[in-house]
Amino acid sequence: MNSTQRTPERLTIEQVCAELQVARSTFYEWRVKGRAPRCLKLPNGEIRIRRADLDRWLDGLEEAA
């Protein structure tokens, strides 16, 4: 996989919502309830999700099912 095809290490909320096929409002609801993957708040106030944190969160959902 070359660098143009690589998934970014830090994903935007839009990228996460697209991957999970959920609305942005759903993601924010999960955050409020403490059910979202771990998020990073950048100095400019934007939110990012590390790829590893998203993958770990998804793996945890499979174990809970």
N, CA, C and O atoms as a GROMACS GRO file, in nm:
protein
  260
    1MET      N    1   0.085  -0.117   0.000
    1MET     CA    2   0.000   0.000   0.000
    1MET      C    3   0.090   0.124   0.000
    1MET      O    4   0.178   0.136   0.085
    2ASN      N    5   0.069   0.214  -0.093
    2ASN     CA    6   0.153   0.334  -0.096
    2ASN      C    7   0.091   0.445  -0.012
    2ASN      O    8  -0.021   0.430   0.038
    3SER      N    9   0.163   0.555   0.003
    3SER     CA   10   0.119   0.661   0.093
    3SER      C   11  -0.010   0.728   0.048
    3SER      O   12  -0.081   0.784   0.132
    4THR      N   13  -0.042   0.726  -0.081
    4THR     CA   14  -0.167   0.788  -0.126
    4THR      C   15  -0.287   0.701  -0.092
    4THR      O   16  -0.400   0.751  -0.088
    5GLN      N   17  -0.267   0.573  -0.069
    5GLN     CA   18  -0.376   0.482  -0.037
    5GLN      C   19  -0.389   0.458   0.113
    5GLN      O   20  -0.489   0.403   0.160
    6ARG      N   21  -0.289   0.498   0.188
    6ARG     CA   22  -0.287   0.471   0.332
    6ARG      C   23  -0.396   0.548   0.405
    6ARG      O   24  -0.419   0.665   0.376
    7THR      N   25  -0.462   0.482   0.500
    7THR     CA   26  -0.559   0.548   0.584
    7THR      C   27  -0.484   0.639   0.680
    7THR      O   28  -0.385   0.596   0.740
    8PRO      N   29  -0.529   0.763   0.697
    8PRO     CA   30  -0.458   0.852   0.788
    8PRO      C   31  -0.459   0.799   0.932
    8PRO      O   32  -0.555   0.735   0.974
    9GLU      N   33  -0.353   0.827   1.004
    9GLU     CA   34  -0.342   0.784   1.143
    9GLU      C   35  -0.449   0.849   1.230
    9GLU      O   36  -0.504   0.785   1.319
   10ARG      N   37  -0.477   0.976   1.205
   10ARG     CA   38  -0.580   1.048   1.281
   10ARG      C   39  -0.695   1.082   1.188
   10ARG      O   40  -0.678   1.154   1.090
   11LEU      N   41  -0.811   1.029   1.220
   11LEU     CA   42  -0.929   1.045   1.135
   11LEU      C   43  -1.015   1.161   1.183
   11LEU      O   44  -1.021   1.190   1.303
   12THR      N   45  -1.082   1.226   1.090
   12THR     CA   46  -1.179   1.328   1.126
   12THR      C   47  -1.310   1.260   1.165
   12THR      O   48  -1.329   1.141   1.138
   13ILE      N   49  -1.397   1.334   1.227
   13ILE     CA   50  -1.528   1.280   1.262
   13ILE      C   51  -1.602   1.240   1.134
   13ILE      O   52  -1.671   1.138   1.132
   14GLU      N   53  -1.589   1.321   1.030
   14GLU     CA   54  -1.654   1.288   0.903
   14GLU      C   55  -1.606   1.154   0.849
   14GLU      O   56  -1.687   1.074   0.800
   15GLN      N   57  -1.476   1.128   0.856
   15GLN     CA   58  -1.422   1.002   0.807
   15GLN      C   59  -1.473   0.884   0.890
   15GLN      O   60  -1.507   0.779   0.835
   16VAL      N   61  -1.477   0.901   1.021
   16VAL     CA   62  -1.526   0.794   1.109
   16VAL      C   63  -1.674   0.767   1.082
   16VAL      O   64  -1.715   0.652   1.072
   17CYS      N   65  -1.752   0.873   1.072
   17CYS     CA   66  -1.896   0.856   1.046
   17CYS      C   67  -1.920   0.787   0.912
   17CYS      O   68  -2.009   0.702   0.900
   18ALA      N   69  -1.841   0.823   0.811
   18ALA     CA   70  -1.856   0.759   0.680
   18ALA      C   71  -1.821   0.611   0.689
   18ALA      O   72  -1.891   0.527   0.631
   19GLU      N   73  -1.714   0.579   0.760
   19GLU     CA   74  -1.673   0.439   0.774
   19GLU      C   75  -1.778   0.358   0.849
   19GLU      O   76  -1.807   0.244   0.813
   20LEU      N   77  -1.834   0.416   0.955
   20LEU     CA   78  -1.932   0.345   1.037
   20LEU      C   79  -2.074   0.356   0.981
   20LEU      O   80  -2.165   0.288   1.028
   21GLN      N   81  -2.092   0.441   0.882
   21GLN     CA   82  -2.222   0.466   0.820
   21GLN      C   83  -2.325   0.513   0.924
   21GLN      O   84  -2.436   0.460   0.934
   22VAL      N   85  -2.283   0.614   1.001
   22VAL     CA   86  -2.372   0.676   1.100
   22VAL      C   87  -2.371   0.827   1.079
   22VAL      O   88  -2.276   0.882   1.023
   23ALA      N   89  -2.476   0.891   1.124
   23ALA     CA   90  -2.484   1.036   1.115
   23ALA      C   91  -2.389   1.100   1.217
   23ALA      O   92  -2.358   1.041   1.320
   24ARG      N   93  -2.345   1.220   1.186
   24ARG     CA   94  -2.258   1.294   1.277
   24ARG      C   95  -2.326   1.312   1.413
   24ARG      O   96  -2.261   1.303   1.517
   25SER      N   97  -2.457   1.336   1.412
   25SER     CA   98  -2.531   1.354   1.538
   25SER      C   99  -2.527   1.227   1.622
   25SER      O  100  -2.524   1.234   1.745
   26THR      N  101  -2.528   1.111   1.558
   26THR     CA  102  -2.519   0.984   1.630
   26THR      C  103  -2.383   0.972   1.698
   26THR      O  104  -2.374   0.931   1.813
   27PHE      N  105  -2.278   1.009   1.625
   27PHE     CA  106  -2.144   1.003   1.683
   27PHE      C  107  -2.135   1.093   1.806
   27PHE      O  108  -2.081   1.052   1.909
   28TYR      N  109  -2.187   1.215   1.796
   28TYR     CA  110  -2.182   1.306   1.910
   28TYR      C  111  -2.267   1.254   2.027
   28TYR      O  112  -2.231   1.273   2.143
   29GLU      N  113  -2.377   1.189   1.996
   29GLU     CA  114  -2.459   1.127   2.102
   29GLU      C  115  -2.379   1.018   2.173
   29GLU      O  116  -2.382   1.008   2.295
   30TRP      N  117  -2.307   0.936   2.096
   30TRP     CA  118  -2.221   0.834   2.157
   30TRP      C  119  -2.116   0.896   2.246
   30TRP      O  120  -2.088   0.846   2.355
   31ARG      N  121  -2.057   1.009   2.200
   31ARG     CA  122  -1.956   1.077   2.283
   31ARG      C  123  -2.014   1.123   2.415
   31ARG      O  124  -1.953   1.103   2.520
   32VAL      N  125  -2.133   1.183   2.412
   32VAL     CA  126  -2.198   1.232   2.534
   32VAL      C  127  -2.224   1.115   2.630
   32VAL      O  128  -2.209   1.130   2.752
   33LYS      N  129  -2.262   1.001   2.576
   33LYS     CA  130  -2.293   0.883   2.657
   33LYS      C  131  -2.169   0.801   2.694
   33LYS      O  132  -2.180   0.701   2.765
   34GLY      N  133  -2.052   0.842   2.647
   34GLY     CA  134  -1.929   0.769   2.675
   34GLY      C  135  -1.915   0.639   2.598
   34GLY      O  136  -1.844   0.549   2.641
   35ARG      N  137  -1.982   0.629   2.484
   35ARG     CA  138  -1.981   0.506   2.405
   35ARG      C  139  -1.901   0.516   2.276
   35ARG      O  140  -1.893   0.419   2.201
   36ALA      N  141  -1.842   0.631   2.250
   36ALA     CA  142  -1.766   0.653   2.126
   36ALA      C  143  -1.622   0.608   2.146
   36ALA      O  144  -1.576   0.592   2.259
   37PRO      N  145  -1.550   0.588   2.036
   37PRO     CA  146  -1.407   0.560   2.051
   37PRO      C  147  -1.337   0.680   2.112
   37PRO      O  148  -1.388   0.792   2.108
   38ARG      N  149  -1.222   0.656   2.169
   38ARG     CA  150  -1.143   0.762   2.231
   38ARG      C  151  -1.111   0.871   2.128
   38ARG      O  152  -1.070   0.841   2.016
   39CYS      N  153  -1.130   0.996   2.168
   39CYS     CA  154  -1.109   1.110   2.078
   39CYS      C  155  -0.998   1.199   2.130
   39CYS      O  156  -0.970   1.206   2.249
   40LEU      N  157  -0.935   1.268   2.035
   40LEU     CA  158  -0.832   1.368   2.067
   40LEU      C  159  -0.888   1.505   2.033
   40LEU      O  160  -0.946   1.524   1.926
   41LYS      N  161  -0.871   1.600   2.122
   41LYS     CA  162  -0.911   1.736   2.091
   41LYS      C  163  -0.784   1.815   2.059
   41LYS      O  164  -0.696   1.830   2.144
   42LEU      N  165  -0.775   1.864   1.937
   42LEU     CA  166  -0.658   1.938   1.892
   42LEU      C  167  -0.661   2.079   1.950
   42LEU      O  168  -0.766   2.127   1.992
   43PRO      N  169  -0.546   2.147   1.953
   43PRO     CA  170  -0.542   2.284   2.006
   43PRO      C  171  -0.640   2.380   1.938
   43PRO      O  172  -0.685   2.476   1.999
   44ASN      N  173  -0.673   2.353   1.811
   44ASN     CA  174  -0.769   2.439   1.741
   44ASN      C  175  -0.914   2.401   1.769
   44ASN      O  176  -1.006   2.460   1.712
   45GLY      N  177  -0.935   2.302   1.857
   45GLY     CA  178  -1.070   2.260   1.896
   45GLY      C  179  -1.127   2.147   1.813
   45GLY      O  180  -1.231   2.092   1.848
   46GLU      N  181  -1.062   2.112   1.703
   46GLU     CA  182  -1.112   2.002   1.620
   46GLU      C  183  -1.088   1.868   1.689
   46GLU      O  184  -0.996   1.854   1.769
   47ILE      N  185  -1.173   1.772   1.657
   47ILE     CA  186  -1.166   1.638   1.715
   47ILE      C  187  -1.107   1.542   1.611
   47ILE      O  188  -1.139   1.549   1.493
   48ARG      N  189  -1.019   1.454   1.658
   48ARG     CA  190  -0.963   1.348   1.574
   48ARG      C  191  -0.971   1.217   1.651
   48ARG      O  192  -0.972   1.215   1.774
   49ILE      N  193  -0.976   1.108   1.576
   49ILE     CA  194  -0.980   0.974   1.634
   49ILE      C  195  -0.863   0.897   1.574
   49ILE      O  196  -0.851   0.887   1.452
   50ARG      N  197  -0.779   0.843   1.659
   50ARG     CA  198  -0.667   0.762   1.608
   50ARG      C  199  -0.722   0.634   1.547
   50ARG      O  200  -0.816   0.574   1.600
   51ARG      N  201  -0.663   0.593   1.437
   51ARG     CA  202  -0.704   0.469   1.370
   51ARG      C  203  -0.697   0.351   1.467
   51ARG      O  204  -0.788   0.268   1.470
   52ALA      N  205  -0.591   0.344   1.546
   52ALA     CA  206  -0.575   0.234   1.642
   52ALA      C  207  -0.687   0.235   1.746
   52ALA      O  208  -0.736   0.129   1.785
   53ASP      N  209  -0.728   0.354   1.792
   53ASP     CA  210  -0.836   0.363   1.890
   53ASP      C  211  -0.970   0.320   1.829
   53ASP      O  212  -1.049   0.252   1.895
   54LEU      N  213  -0.993   0.358   1.705
   54LEU     CA  214  -1.117   0.316   1.637
   54LEU      C  215  -1.118   0.165   1.619
   54LEU      O  216  -1.220   0.101   1.645
   55ASP      N  217  -1.007   0.108   1.575
   55ASP     CA  218  -1.000  -0.037   1.555
   55ASP      C  219  -1.018  -0.112   1.687
   55ASP      O  220  -1.087  -0.214   1.691
   56ARG      N  221  -0.958  -0.062   1.794
   56ARG     CA  222  -0.972  -0.124   1.926
   56ARG      C  223  -1.118  -0.116   1.973
   56ARG      O  224  -1.171  -0.213   2.027
   57TRP      N  225  -1.181  -0.002   1.951
   57TRP     CA  226  -1.321   0.018   1.989
   57TRP      C  227  -1.411  -0.080   1.913
   57TRP      O  228  -1.500  -0.142   1.971
   58LEU      N  229  -1.386  -0.094   1.782
   58LEU     CA  230  -1.465  -0.188   1.702
   58LEU      C  231  -1.444  -0.332   1.749
   58LEU      O  232  -1.540  -0.409   1.755
   59ASP      N  233  -1.320  -0.368   1.782
   59ASP     CA  234  -1.292  -0.503   1.833
   59ASP      C  235  -1.367  -0.526   1.963
   59ASP      O  236  -1.418  -0.636   1.987
   60GLY      N  237  -1.374  -0.425   2.048
   60GLY     CA  238  -1.448  -0.437   2.174
   60GLY      C  239  -1.596  -0.458   2.153
   60GLY      O  240  -1.661  -0.526   2.232
   61LEU      N  241  -1.650  -0.400   2.047
   61LEU     CA  242  -1.792  -0.419   2.018
   61LEU      C  243  -1.820  -0.563   1.977
   61LEU      O  244  -1.924  -0.619   2.012
   62GLU      N  245  -1.727  -0.623   1.904
   62GLU     CA  246  -1.743  -0.761   1.861
   62GLU      C  247  -1.741  -0.855   1.982
   62GLU      O  248  -1.817  -0.952   1.986
   63GLU      N  249  -1.655  -0.826   2.079
   63GLU     CA  250  -1.645  -0.909   2.198
   63GLU      C  251  -1.769  -0.899   2.284
   63GLU      O  252  -1.809  -0.997   2.348
   64ALA      N  253  -1.831  -0.782   2.287
   64ALA     CA  254  -1.949  -0.759   2.370
   64ALA      C  255  -2.075  -0.821   2.310
   64ALA      O  256  -2.172  -0.846   2.381
   65ALA      N  257  -2.072  -0.845   2.180
   65ALA     CA  258  -2.193  -0.896   2.112
   65ALA      C  259  -2.220  -1.042   2.143
   65ALA      O  260  -2.317  -1.099   2.093
   0.00000   0.00000   0.00000
